[in-house]
Amino acid sequence: MRSAKITRKTAETDISVEINLDGTGSYDNQTGVGFFDHMLDQLARHALIDMTIRASGDLHIDDHHTVEDTGIALGQALSEAMGDKRGIRRYGSCLLPMDDALVRAALDLSARPYLVWNVDLPTAKIGQFDSELVREFFQAFATHGGITLHVDGLHGLNSHHITEAAFKAVARSLRDALEVDPRKSDAVPSTKGTL
C-alpha cells in the first residue's frame, strides 16, 4: 500500500499528516484555518488520496506558519508514500473550470522541485484567509514533494473560485500522475532508471 504518516513539530506548529495514495478521496482535515481545510478537502477528494491532517499552530499571530508547514508535511508524506515511483505515470495535467475561473495545472513527479505560479487573486483576503498563502502552500508542497508544478490562472474574477480551481486542478493532475500505468507497472518512468 502506498501510504505514509509524517509528523512535524516546531516552535510554531505541530502537524501530523496521514495519506493513502490508493484511497477513495476520503478526508478529515483540521488545521484551525477553515478555508484552508476546505481546500485540503478538495485536494484529497479530487486526487482520490485519503488524507487526515491535524495541525495546531500559532494562529494568534497569523495563518502563515500553519499553512506553510502543512504544505511541507504533506509534500514529505507524498514523497514517502510514492517510494521509488515504480509504475506511476509520473506526469499529469488538468484544465479546470469553476464558474468564472479557469485554471491550468501541469506537474511532473520528478524529484526536481520547481514551482511556476501565474495566478492572480484579485483580493488580499478570502474571508479571513490571506490570499498570498495559496502560493506559499503550493511552494512548500512542491518543494518537499519533489514536484515540478506549473499553475496558471487563465480567467477569474472571484478569489475563492480561482483558488478552489487551482487546488482541484492540482488534485486532478496528481491523480493522473500517481496512477499505475498498466503497460509499465514494473518500471520507474525514467530513462535514468530512477527518480
Backbone as ProteinMPNN parsed JSONL, in Angstrom:
{"seq_chain_A": "MRSAKITRKTAETDISVEINLDGTGSYDNQTGVGFFDHMLDQLARHALIDMTIRASGDLHIDDHHTVEDTGIALGQALSEAMGDKRGIRRYGSCLLPMDDALVRAALDLSARPYLVWNVDLPTAKIGQFDSELVREFFQAFATHGGITLHVDGLHGLNSHHITEAAFKAVARSLRDALEVDPRKSDAVPSTKGTL", "coords_chain_A": {"N_chain_A": [[0.842, -1.188, 0.0], [0.545, 2.215, -0.858], [1.311, 4.432, 1.238], [1.691, 6.861, 3.901], [2.823, 8.342, 6.953], [3.437, 11.356, 8.484], [4.972, 13.403, 10.886], [5.423, 16.683, 12.096], [6.995, 18.868, 14.119], [7.48, 21.991, 15.436], [8.628, 25.056, 16.971], [6.591, 26.648, 16.222], [4.493, 25.229, 15.05], [2.554, 22.171, 15.208], [2.156, 19.307, 13.576], [0.458, 16.616, 12.008], [0.299, 14.336, 9.355], [-1.445, 12.036, 7.464], [-1.593, 9.874, 4.759], [-3.042, 8.012, 2.024], [-2.29, 6.906, -1.024], [-3.716, 5.26, -2.676], [-6.401, 5.533, -2.223], [-9.853, 6.538, -1.759], [-10.423, 9.146, -1.768], [-11.291, 10.063, 0.657], [-11.445, 12.198, 3.547], [-10.249, 13.99, 6.419], [-9.594, 16.736, 7.659], [-8.127, 19.015, 9.791], [-7.046, 21.976, 10.564], [-7.42, 24.285, 11.915], [-7.81, 26.454, 10.374], [-10.288, 27.491, 8.573], [-10.977, 27.98, 5.742], [-8.699, 26.96, 4.515], [-8.802, 24.265, 5.321], [-11.027, 23.515, 3.817], [-9.952, 23.705, 1.234], [-7.922, 21.748, 1.361], [-9.55, 19.53, 1.674], [-10.708, 19.486, -0.88], [-8.431, 18.903, -2.392], [-7.798, 16.294, -1.506], [-10.18, 14.885, -2.176], [-10.412, 15.161, -4.999], [-8.031, 14.191, -5.954], [-8.204, 11.61, -5.241], [-6.929, 10.728, -2.948], [-6.693, 9.435, 0.215], [-6.828, 11.31, 3.146], [-5.72, 12.545, 6.194], [-5.331, 15.177, 8.3], [-3.929, 16.858, 10.994], [-3.425, 19.832, 12.583], [-1.918, 22.168, 14.68], [-1.206, 25.462, 15.365], [0.513, 28.661, 15.564], [-1.783, 30.484, 15.459], [-2.633, 32.798, 16.588], [-0.857, 34.657, 15.807], [-0.733, 34.67, 12.882], [-1.994, 32.906, 9.957], [0.098, 31.907, 8.528], [2.404, 30.216, 9.246], [1.127, 27.798, 9.882], [-0.158, 27.079, 7.468], [2.008, 26.965, 5.624], [3.722, 25.061, 6.869], [2.066, 22.842, 6.904], [1.952, 22.356, 4.175], [4.632, 21.613, 3.793], [4.779, 19.228, 5.358], [2.809, 17.666, 4.101], [3.878, 17.43, 1.527], [6.21, 15.976, 2.161], [5.021, 13.612, 3.067], [3.761, 12.736, 0.714], [6.012, 12.254, -0.917], [7.266, 10.186, 0.527], [5.249, 8.211, 0.449], [5.133, 7.593, -2.256], [7.411, 6.11, -2.67], [9.8, 4.358, -4.587], [8.659, 5.167, -6.897], [7.931, 3.387, -8.81], [6.108, 2.249, -11.553], [4.306, 4.414, -11.702], [2.502, 6.932, -13.59], [3.707, 9.388, -13.721], [3.496, 12.018, -14.968], [1.05, 14.643, -15.053], [-1.82, 16.573, -15.928], [-4.236, 19.248, -16.019], [-7.03, 21.083, -17.081], [-9.063, 23.177, -15.566], [-12.324, 24.271, -15.046], [-14.176, 26.544, -13.003], [-16.971, 28.038, -12.469], [-16.517, 31.393, -12.958], [-13.804, 31.08, -13.089], [-10.843, 29.725, -14.572], [-8.383, 27.415, -14.513], [-5.173, 26.142, -15.164], [-3.204, 23.332, -14.563], [-0.109, 21.628, -14.456], [2.062, 18.926, -13.935], [5.038, 17.203, -12.838], [6.224, 14.408, -11.328], [8.998, 14.438, -10.468], [11.113, 14.541, -8.673], [12.532, 16.805, -8.815], [12.118, 19.667, -7.562], [10.123, 22.459, -8.41], [8.389, 25.455, -8.767], [6.146, 27.107, -10.807], [4.177, 29.823, -10.77], [1.525, 31.384, -11.892], [-0.821, 32.924, -11.079], [-3.25, 35.169, -10.436], [-4.798, 36.602, -7.751], [-7.596, 38.457, -7.092], [-8.266, 39.687, -4.68], [-7.03, 40.566, -1.416], [-7.782, 39.047, 0.709], [-9.589, 36.045, 1.409], [-12.423, 35.64, 2.717], [-11.397, 35.391, 5.944], [-8.915, 34.566, 5.302], [-5.578, 34.901, 4.196], [-4.83, 35.703, 0.937], [-2.299, 35.441, -0.251], [-1.224, 33.209, 0.887], [-1.951, 30.979, -0.523], [-0.173, 30.551, -2.655], [2.105, 30.164, -1.056], [1.524, 27.73, 0.216], [1.527, 25.92, -2.006], [4.148, 26.254, -2.872], [5.638, 25.183, -0.72], [4.594, 22.57, -0.707], [5.281, 21.594, -3.294], [8.09, 21.802, -3.185], [8.844, 20.059, -1.059], [7.622, 17.754, -1.82], [8.94, 17.065, -4.084], [8.146, 17.958, -6.63], [7.751, 19.135, -9.904], [5.918, 21.817, -10.683], [3.484, 23.565, -12.397], [1.255, 26.214, -12.392], [-1.356, 27.947, -13.766], [-3.441, 30.683, -13.843], [-6.012, 31.268, -15.896], [-8.409, 32.596, -16.349], [-10.649, 34.532, -14.321], [-12.595, 36.012, -11.729], [-13.312, 35.914, -9.104], [-11.795, 35.411, -6.04], [-12.076, 33.176, -4.349], [-13.164, 31.235, -6.067], [-11.104, 31.043, -7.992], [-8.954, 30.116, -6.432], [-9.991, 27.679, -5.457], [-10.341, 26.354, -7.882], [-7.651, 26.111, -8.577], [-6.638, 24.356, -6.574], [-8.201, 22.099, -7.172], [-7.426, 21.584, -9.813], [-4.711, 20.953, -9.492], [-5.074, 18.711, -7.898], [-6.425, 16.919, -9.661], [-4.427, 16.619, -11.553], [-2.444, 15.403, -10.007], [-3.763, 13.013, -9.427], [-3.793, 11.769, -11.967], [-1.005, 11.552, -12.44], [-0.138, 9.891, -10.372], [-1.389, 7.501, -10.84], [-1.138, 4.026, -11.538], [0.554, 2.801, -14.284], [-0.697, 0.558, -16.482], [0.716, -0.568, -18.567], [3.348, -0.38, -17.925], [3.87, -1.198, -15.259], [5.887, -2.212, -13.721], [8.11, -0.649, -13.883], [10.28, 2.164, -13.322], [9.384, 5.375, -14.331], [11.481, 6.629, -16.148], [14.306, 7.263, -18.199], [16.656, 7.205, -16.882], [16.332, 5.329, -14.963], [15.756, 5.828, -12.37], [14.046, 8.011, -10.106]], "CA_chain_A": [[0.0, 0.0, 0.0], [1.324, 3.449, -0.943], [0.804, 5.299, 2.302], [2.724, 7.451, 4.75], [2.42, 9.207, 8.064], [4.508, 12.303, 8.792], [4.726, 14.39, 11.935], [6.349, 17.814, 12.058], [6.787, 19.688, 15.319], [8.418, 23.105, 15.588], [8.19, 26.025, 17.976], [5.445, 27.38, 15.686], [3.398, 24.346, 14.648], [2.584, 20.733, 15.498], [1.356, 18.812, 12.449], [0.536, 15.22, 11.573], [-0.327, 14.086, 8.057], [-1.531, 10.624, 7.09], [-2.184, 9.762, 3.434], [-3.049, 6.754, 1.288], [-2.392, 7.287, -2.427], [-4.638, 4.347, -3.347], [-7.652, 5.663, -1.497], [-11.085, 6.904, -2.445], [-10.622, 10.581, -1.62], [-11.869, 10.417, 1.96], [-10.614, 13.21, 4.199], [-10.574, 14.526, 7.741], [-8.539, 17.731, 7.787], [-8.421, 20.007, 10.816], [-5.861, 22.818, 10.778], [-7.793, 25.507, 12.619], [-7.996, 27.5, 9.354], [-11.455, 26.94, 7.891], [-10.881, 27.989, 4.286], [-7.609, 26.045, 4.155], [-9.348, 22.91, 5.45], [-11.899, 23.314, 2.648], [-9.082, 23.472, 0.076], [-7.294, 20.433, 1.56], [-10.603, 18.546, 1.377], [-10.802, 19.417, -2.342], [-7.227, 18.216, -2.866], [-7.966, 14.867, -1.229], [-11.326, 14.326, -2.91], [-10.243, 15.118, -6.445], [-6.851, 13.373, -6.253], [-8.509, 10.268, -4.712], [-5.965, 10.431, -1.896], [-7.238, 9.509, 1.57], [-5.979, 12.291, 3.816], [-6.074, 13.012, 7.528], [-4.358, 16.169, 8.749], [-4.161, 17.571, 12.248], [-2.415, 20.88, 12.739], [-2.12, 23.267, 15.616], [-0.13, 26.418, 15.118], [0.457, 29.971, 16.211], [-2.803, 31.235, 14.729], [-2.784, 34.121, 17.21], [-0.004, 35.551, 15.012], [-1.492, 34.6, 11.63], [-2.128, 31.532, 9.458], [1.216, 31.611, 7.631], [3.202, 29.05, 9.63], [0.29, 26.6, 9.807], [-0.371, 26.732, 6.062], [3.289, 26.58, 5.024], [4.226, 23.819, 7.459], [1.201, 21.762, 6.414], [2.458, 22.064, 2.835], [5.89, 20.875, 3.952], [4.496, 17.87, 5.846], [2.062, 16.933, 3.075], [4.85, 17.098, 0.489], [7.051, 14.89, 2.673], [4.2, 12.391, 3.089], [3.61, 12.309, -0.676], [7.293, 11.703, -1.36], [7.471, 8.889, 1.188], [4.241, 7.247, 0.002], [5.436, 7.179, -3.631], [8.523, 5.171, -2.67], [10.719, 4.528, -5.724], [7.816, 5.643, -8.004], [7.778, 2.319, -9.801], [4.786, 2.038, -12.119], [3.442, 5.586, -11.827], [2.501, 7.615, -14.886], [4.665, 10.467, -13.482], [3.031, 13.322, -15.425], [-0.382, 14.89, -15.029], [-2.228, 17.943, -16.208], [-5.682, 19.442, -15.968], [-7.604, 22.396, -17.341], [-10.242, 23.044, -14.706], [-13.209, 25.425, -14.907], [-15.093, 26.668, -11.866], [-17.714, 29.28, -12.675], [-15.745, 32.4, -13.697], [-12.374, 30.757, -13.036], [-10.28, 28.645, -15.378], [-7.002, 27.232, -14.058], [-4.442, 25.027, -15.766], [-2.095, 22.793, -13.77], [0.667, 20.542, -15.058], [3.098, 18.552, -12.981], [5.939, 16.076, -13.053], [6.706, 13.873, -10.049], [10.354, 14.261, -10.98], [12.099, 14.735, -7.604], [13.184, 18.092, -9.085], [11.072, 20.626, -7.202], [10.106, 23.781, -9.042], [7.04, 25.987, -8.87], [5.821, 28.261, -11.636], [2.871, 30.252, -10.251], [0.971, 32.52, -12.63], [-2.203, 33.013, -10.63], [-3.561, 36.448, -9.803], [-6.004, 36.6, -6.928], [-7.951, 39.878, -7.092], [-8.459, 40.245, -3.34], [-5.991, 40.218, -0.437], [-8.366, 38.097, 1.651], [-10.725, 35.201, 1.055], [-12.934, 35.62, 4.083], [-10.318, 35.809, 6.843], [-7.709, 33.882, 4.839], [-4.701, 35.716, 3.367], [-4.715, 35.121, -0.399], [-0.907, 35.128, -0.586], [-0.856, 31.907, 1.454], [-2.207, 29.922, -1.5], [1.123, 30.278, -3.287], [3.022, 29.634, -0.032], [1.225, 26.301, 0.371], [1.988, 25.147, -3.161], [5.618, 26.291, -2.886], [6.103, 24.208, 0.272], [4.172, 21.239, -1.156], [6.104, 21.201, -4.439], [9.484, 21.658, -2.754], [9.057, 18.881, -0.204], [7.113, 16.583, -2.522], [9.769, 16.814, -5.255], [7.238, 18.12, -7.764], [7.776, 20.269, -10.821], [4.495, 22.18, -10.708], [3.112, 24.806, -13.079], [-0.156, 26.558, -12.202], [-1.677, 29.169, -14.496], [-4.808, 31.179, -13.792], [-6.306, 31.782, -17.23], [-9.528, 33.521, -16.191], [-11.226, 34.511, -12.986], [-12.979, 37.259, -11.083], [-13.565, 35.659, -7.692], [-10.606, 34.771, -5.455], [-12.445, 31.845, -3.84], [-13.294, 30.339, -7.219], [-9.782, 30.838, -8.591], [-8.178, 29.269, -5.52], [-10.554, 26.324, -5.453], [-9.996, 25.759, -9.175], [-6.224, 25.752, -8.528], [-6.495, 23.133, -5.773], [-8.804, 20.979, -7.891], [-6.598, 21.29, -10.986], [-3.531, 20.234, -8.994], [-5.548, 17.401, -7.448], [-6.675, 16.055, -10.821], [-3.114, 16.335, -12.142], [-1.829, 14.405, -9.122], [-4.463, 11.736, -9.633], [-3.281, 11.173, -13.202], [0.426, 11.25, -12.317], [0.061, 8.819, -9.392], [-1.991, 6.259, -11.324], [-0.22, 2.999, -12.019], [0.459, 2.597, -15.728], [-0.791, -0.892, -16.676], [1.669, -1.009, -19.587], [4.706, -0.341, -17.361], [3.669, -1.193, -13.809], [7.08, -2.71, -13.041], [9.268, 0.185, -14.234], [10.344, 3.582, -12.943], [9.19, 6.082, -15.594], [12.606, 7.492, -16.473], [15.405, 6.572, -18.877], [17.736, 7.07, -15.904], [16.058, 4.169, -14.125], [15.435, 6.28, -11.021], [13.516, 9.371, -9.983]], "C_chain_A": [[0.883, 1.246, 0.0], [0.753, 4.459, 0.054], [1.967, 5.821, 3.132], [2.074, 8.24, 5.869], [3.633, 10.046, 8.452], [4.071, 13.167, 9.955], [5.819, 15.446, 11.855], [6.019, 18.707, 13.238], [7.885, 20.733, 15.389], [7.925, 23.991, 16.729], [6.925, 26.752, 17.532], [4.244, 26.502, 15.375], [3.638, 22.913, 15.123], [1.614, 20.081, 14.518], [1.549, 17.316, 12.269], [-0.272, 15.075, 10.293], [-0.298, 12.59, 7.809], [-2.234, 10.538, 5.743], [-2.095, 8.338, 2.909], [-3.293, 7.12, -0.176], [-3.37, 6.422, -3.198], [-6.008, 4.363, -2.686], [-8.826, 6.003, -2.395], [-11.356, 8.401, -2.365], [-11.304, 10.965, -0.327], [-10.907, 11.343, 2.692], [-11.162, 13.571, 5.575], [-9.454, 15.496, 8.096], [-8.95, 18.821, 8.768], [-7.142, 20.773, 11.141], [-6.157, 24.04, 11.628], [-8.017, 26.678, 11.678], [-9.08, 26.988, 8.407], [-11.347, 26.874, 6.383], [-9.81, 27.019, 3.797], [-8.066, 24.6, 4.271], [-10.217, 22.566, 4.245], [-11.069, 23.015, 1.398], [-8.376, 22.117, 0.178], [-8.292, 19.316, 1.28], [-10.751, 18.373, -0.133], [-9.621, 18.638, -2.927], [-7.364, 16.709, -2.684], [-9.034, 14.244, -2.13], [-11.034, 14.149, -4.398], [-8.965, 14.406, -6.883], [-7.087, 11.905, -5.907], [-7.422, 9.796, -3.748], [-6.695, 10.515, -0.565], [-6.285, 10.359, 2.397], [-6.558, 12.657, 5.183], [-4.966, 13.945, 7.993], [-4.843, 16.779, 10.053], [-3.043, 18.585, 12.392], [-2.856, 21.841, 13.82], [-0.92, 24.186, 15.45], [-0.391, 27.739, 15.798], [-0.515, 30.899, 15.465], [-3.077, 32.596, 15.351], [-1.882, 35.15, 16.522], [-0.657, 35.734, 13.645], [-1.484, 33.148, 11.166], [-0.896, 31.035, 8.715], [1.95, 30.325, 8.006], [2.4, 27.756, 9.509], [0.119, 26.142, 8.367], [0.929, 26.232, 5.431], [3.783, 25.238, 5.563], [3.352, 22.618, 7.098], [1.624, 21.369, 5.003], [3.741, 21.261, 2.875], [5.605, 19.418, 4.331], [3.748, 17.044, 4.805], [2.98, 16.544, 1.913], [5.754, 15.954, 0.906], [6.291, 13.567, 2.682], [4.015, 11.853, 1.672], [4.88, 11.634, -1.17], [7.542, 10.317, -0.761], [6.505, 7.838, 0.652], [4.517, 6.751, -1.423], [6.563, 6.159, -3.687], [9.45, 5.424, -3.843], [9.981, 4.94, -7.0], [7.645, 4.615, -9.121], [6.32, 2.218, -10.245], [3.934, 3.28, -12.3], [3.52, 6.179, -13.229], [3.441, 8.821, -14.881], [4.144, 11.849, -13.828], [1.517, 13.428, -15.29], [-0.66, 16.341, -15.348], [-3.738, 18.026, -16.201], [-6.01, 20.892, -16.294], [-8.951, 22.393, -16.649], [-11.054, 24.339, -14.633], [-13.972, 25.382, -13.594], [-15.759, 28.031, -11.957], [-16.883, 30.249, -13.515], [-14.275, 32.036, -13.853], [-12.026, 29.61, -13.976], [-8.795, 28.569, -15.032], [-6.415, 25.994, -14.725], [-3.322, 24.625, -14.809], [-1.42, 21.689, -14.565], [1.792, 20.215, -14.105], [3.857, 17.312, -13.419], [6.447, 15.648, -11.687], [8.161, 13.456, -10.222], [11.435, 14.174, -9.918], [12.952, 15.978, -7.864], [12.168, 19.189, -8.801], [11.244, 21.97, -7.897], [8.652, 24.218, -9.144], [7.024, 27.176, -9.814], [4.38, 28.626, -11.292], [2.446, 31.521, -10.982], [-0.517, 32.628, -12.323], [-2.383, 34.349, -9.912], [-4.868, 36.31, -9.039], [-6.394, 38.057, -6.696], [-8.154, 40.507, -5.724], [-7.349, 39.761, -2.411], [-6.47, 39.163, 0.551], [-9.454, 37.28, 0.968], [-11.393, 34.905, 2.389], [-11.866, 36.198, 5.0], [-8.954, 35.287, 6.412], [-6.89, 34.804, 3.935], [-4.468, 35.025, 2.02], [-3.291, 34.702, -0.745], [-0.47, 33.766, -0.062], [-1.136, 30.753, 0.503], [-0.892, 29.544, -2.18], [2.102, 29.67, -2.282], [2.796, 28.144, 0.193], [1.807, 25.501, -0.781], [3.509, 25.163, -3.29], [6.186, 25.235, -1.931], [5.792, 22.78, -0.172], [5.047, 20.741, -2.299], [7.541, 20.944, -4.021], [9.704, 20.355, -2.006], [8.468, 17.605, -0.798], [7.947, 16.222, -3.738], [8.987, 16.936, -6.545], [7.649, 19.33, -8.603], [6.324, 20.611, -11.081], [4.312, 23.539, -11.37], [1.618, 25.026, -12.873], [-0.402, 27.915, -12.84], [-3.156, 29.497, -14.351], [-5.127, 31.856, -15.112], [-7.438, 32.805, -17.226], [-9.939, 33.501, -14.731], [-11.474, 35.894, -12.43], [-13.043, 37.117, -9.569], [-12.411, 34.87, -7.093], [-10.895, 33.382, -4.917], [-12.5, 30.855, -4.999], [-11.935, 30.021, -7.843], [-8.952, 29.89, -7.738], [-8.69, 27.841, -5.524], [-10.258, 25.615, -6.766], [-8.534, 25.331, -9.207], [-6.02, 24.464, -7.737], [-7.062, 21.923, -6.514], [-7.979, 20.593, -9.118], [-5.335, 20.537, -10.581], [-3.926, 18.834, -8.549], [-5.75, 16.446, -8.622], [-5.367, 15.682, -11.529], [-2.378, 15.285, -11.323], [-2.453, 13.033, -9.336], [-3.929, 11.028, -10.874], [-1.833, 10.71, -13.046], [0.694, 10.067, -11.399], [-0.533, 7.486, -9.824], [-0.908, 5.298, -11.789], [-0.495, 2.764, -13.502], [0.425, 1.092, -15.995], [0.196, -1.43, -17.714], [3.101, -1.059, -19.052], [4.653, -0.324, -15.835], [4.905, -1.632, -13.03], [8.296, -1.8, -13.223], [9.143, 1.589, -13.66], [10.277, 4.385, -14.234], [10.286, 7.12, -15.885], [13.661, 6.673, -17.216], [16.595, 6.423, -17.969], [17.58, 5.825, -15.042], [15.734, 4.531, -12.681], [14.871, 7.69, -11.094], [13.756, 9.846, -8.552]], "O_chain_A": [[1.849, 1.33, 0.758], [-0.159, 5.226, -0.256], [3.078, 5.294, 3.074], [0.951, 8.731, 5.755], [4.713, 9.517, 8.714], [2.925, 13.613, 10.006], [6.981, 15.144, 11.585], [4.913, 19.235, 13.347], [9.072, 20.406, 15.401], [6.917, 23.692, 17.369], [6.257, 27.395, 18.343], [3.105, 26.965, 15.426], [4.767, 22.508, 15.399], [0.402, 20.274, 14.612], [2.666, 16.809, 12.366], [-1.371, 15.614, 10.164], [0.748, 11.952, 7.931], [-3.338, 11.058, 5.584], [-1.213, 7.566, 3.284], [-4.375, 7.588, -0.529], [-3.815, 6.815, -4.277], [-6.685, 3.339, -2.602], [-8.8, 5.789, -3.608], [-12.39, 8.876, -2.835], [-11.839, 12.067, -0.212], [-9.695, 11.281, 2.482], [-12.358, 13.47, 5.847], [-8.483, 15.121, 8.753], [-9.985, 19.466, 8.601], [-6.28, 20.299, 11.881], [-5.237, 24.758, 12.022], [-8.372, 27.771, 12.118], [-8.815, 26.151, 7.544], [-11.598, 25.823, 5.793], [-9.992, 26.34, 2.787], [-7.749, 23.785, 3.404], [-10.148, 21.456, 3.718], [-11.446, 22.162, 0.594], [-8.248, 21.414, -0.825], [-7.933, 18.28, 0.719], [-10.903, 17.252, -0.618], [-9.786, 17.824, -3.835], [-7.08, 15.939, -3.602], [-8.81, 13.21, -2.76], [-11.366, 13.12, -4.986], [-8.825, 14.055, -8.054], [-6.266, 11.049, -6.239], [-7.048, 8.623, -3.736], [-7.262, 11.559, -0.242], [-5.072, 10.154, 2.355], [-7.725, 13.027, 5.304], [-3.803, 13.551, 8.071], [-6.005, 17.162, 10.192], [-1.863, 18.241, 12.33], [-4.009, 22.271, 13.869], [0.226, 23.74, 15.403], [-1.379, 27.914, 16.511], [-0.13, 31.937, 14.925], [-3.686, 33.457, 14.716], [-2.106, 36.356, 16.632], [-1.082, 36.836, 13.298], [-1.027, 32.263, 11.888], [-0.842, 29.873, 8.314], [2.102, 29.437, 7.168], [2.933, 26.732, 9.08], [0.237, 24.952, 8.073], [0.941, 25.19, 4.777], [4.212, 24.378, 4.794], [3.852, 21.498, 6.998], [1.651, 20.185, 4.669], [3.924, 20.334, 2.085], [6.123, 18.493, 3.705], [4.022, 15.855, 4.643], [2.865, 15.442, 1.378], [6.04, 15.062, 0.108], [6.85, 12.523, 2.344], [4.102, 10.644, 1.453], [4.826, 10.562, -1.774], [7.974, 9.397, -1.456], [6.9, 6.695, 0.424], [4.174, 5.618, -1.76], [6.662, 5.412, -4.661], [9.851, 6.563, -4.084], [10.593, 5.053, -8.062], [7.258, 4.954, -10.239], [5.414, 2.115, -9.418], [2.919, 3.217, -12.995], [4.485, 5.953, -13.96], [3.921, 9.229, -15.939], [4.334, 12.78, -13.046], [0.798, 12.434, -15.397], [0.154, 17.224, -15.076], [-4.434, 17.023, -16.355], [-5.337, 21.812, -15.828], [-9.875, 21.701, -17.076], [-10.542, 25.376, -14.211], [-14.367, 24.313, -13.13], [-15.182, 29.048, -11.57], [-16.577, 29.952, -14.67], [-13.576, 32.631, -14.673], [-12.795, 28.665, -14.153], [-8.047, 29.527, -15.229], [-7.062, 24.953, -14.836], [-2.586, 25.474, -14.309], [-2.077, 20.915, -15.261], [2.409, 21.111, -13.53], [3.399, 16.508, -14.232], [7.041, 16.451, -10.966], [8.503, 12.277, -10.132], [12.561, 13.776, -10.218], [13.976, 16.179, -7.21], [11.434, 19.6, -9.7], [12.337, 22.532, -7.963], [7.788, 23.443, -9.557], [7.785, 28.129, -9.648], [3.468, 27.827, -11.501], [2.96, 32.605, -10.707], [-1.361, 32.446, -13.201], [-1.735, 34.612, -8.899], [-5.903, 35.951, -9.601], [-5.597, 38.822, -6.153], [-8.21, 41.732, -5.611], [-6.798, 38.677, -2.601], [-5.66, 38.464, 1.16], [-10.146, 37.761, 0.07], [-10.964, 34.005, 3.111], [-11.475, 37.356, 4.854], [-7.951, 35.538, 7.08], [-7.434, 35.417, 3.016], [-3.969, 33.9, 1.97], [-3.092, 33.716, -1.455], [0.539, 33.222, -0.511], [-0.613, 29.655, 0.699], [-0.544, 28.366, -2.27], [2.849, 28.754, -2.627], [3.751, 27.382, 0.342], [2.504, 24.51, -0.56], [4.099, 24.193, -3.766], [7.098, 24.489, -2.288], [6.627, 21.887, -0.031], [5.504, 19.598, -2.281], [8.148, 19.967, -4.46], [10.652, 19.625, -2.294], [8.773, 16.504, -0.339], [7.705, 15.193, -4.368], [9.141, 16.118, -7.452], [7.868, 20.418, -8.07], [5.578, 19.802, -11.633], [4.908, 24.533, -10.956], [0.81, 24.137, -13.144], [0.251, 28.903, -12.505], [-4.018, 28.688, -14.695], [-4.569, 32.91, -15.417], [-7.426, 33.761, -18.001], [-9.618, 32.567, -13.996], [-10.686, 36.82, -12.625], [-12.85, 38.089, -8.839], [-12.08, 33.787, -7.575], [-10.047, 32.495, -5.017], [-11.942, 29.76, -4.913], [-11.652, 28.871, -8.181], [-8.32, 28.97, -8.258], [-7.903, 26.897, -5.587], [-9.96, 24.421, -6.778], [-8.204, 24.302, -9.797], [-5.3, 23.572, -8.186], [-6.47, 20.843, -6.486], [-7.845, 19.409, -9.43], [-4.935, 19.587, -11.255], [-3.195, 17.875, -8.794], [-5.3, 15.301, -8.582], [-5.221, 14.571, -12.039], [-1.758, 14.38, -11.882], [-1.754, 12.023, -9.416], [-3.646, 9.831, -10.838], [-1.478, 9.61, -13.47], [1.646, 9.317, -11.616], [-0.216, 6.449, -9.241], [0.104, 5.705, -12.359], [-1.638, 2.555, -13.91], [1.422, 0.411, -15.758], [0.478, -2.628, -17.731], [3.967, -1.7, -19.647], [5.326, 0.486, -15.198], [4.969, -1.449, -11.815], [9.391, -2.134, -12.77], [8.044, 2.129, -13.531], [11.041, 4.108, -15.158], [10.039, 8.326, -15.869], [13.88, 5.507, -16.887], [17.473, 5.603, -18.238], [18.546, 5.325, -14.467], [15.469, 3.652, -11.862], [15.171, 8.456, -12.01], [13.392, 10.97, -8.206]]}, "name": "protein", "num_of_chains": 1, "seq": "MRSAKITRKTAETDISVEINLDGTGSYDNQTGVGFFDHMLDQLARHALIDMTIRASGDLHIDDHHTVEDTGIALGQALSEAMGDKRGIRRYGSCLLPMDDALVRAALDLSARPYLVWNVDLPTAKIGQFDSELVREFFQAFATHGGITLHVDGLHGLNSHHITEAAFKAVARSLRDALEVDPRKSDAVPSTKGTL"}
